[in-house]
Amino acid sequence: MSRLSVPVTEKDHQQGNPNAACTLVEYGDYECPSCGQAYPVVKRLQKRFGDDLRFVFRNFPLTEAHEHAEHAAEAAEFAGAHDRFWEMHDLLYEHQDSLDDDSLLKLGKRFHLPADKLLETLTEGTFQPRIKADFSGGVRSGVNGTPTFFINGQRHDGSFDFDTLAEAIQSHLGA
């Protein structure tokens, strides 16, 4: 079983209790249909486990299969630089069918993000080093597709449906 090679740090995008008994890490791609299916599952898991679960998202854009994945990840990172990462993360998954640059600019406007700066970010690849670091950490951890989940540092190789993930999380909680 693969282990998470890059430990979770304060630089990661995290939701939930930082001292939670269980940490769920997802390597995801905003344009990946399977990640889109996993998105509401993660939301349900967060509600179910509450303070016992910390969720971490890391970028793993599969650019050969998804032409807009890289720019979507950059838009999320740009939003994160304006303290709006999770709002953009959610909108990207909720609008997976329109992730071209014009659509990303429209999504950014919902949070009053400066469109000219977002466009400049996408053009210059400002957040590519961050995204590449997430990606290479995923590769070192054995990630070869999306979504890939790690529960308390161990790769979850089962299904990512709600019941299977909930059971796996519960087993890590020891109850």
Secondary structure, DSSP 8 states (H G I E B T S, - for coil): --B-SS---TTSEEEE-TT-SEEEEEEE-TT-HHHHHHHHHHHHHHHHHGGGEEEEEEE---TTT-TTHHHHHHHHHHHHHTT-HHHHHHHHHHTTT--SHHHHHHHHHTTT--HHHHHHHHHHTTTHHHHHHHHHHHHHTT--SSSEEEETTEEE-S--SHHHHHHHHHHHHT-
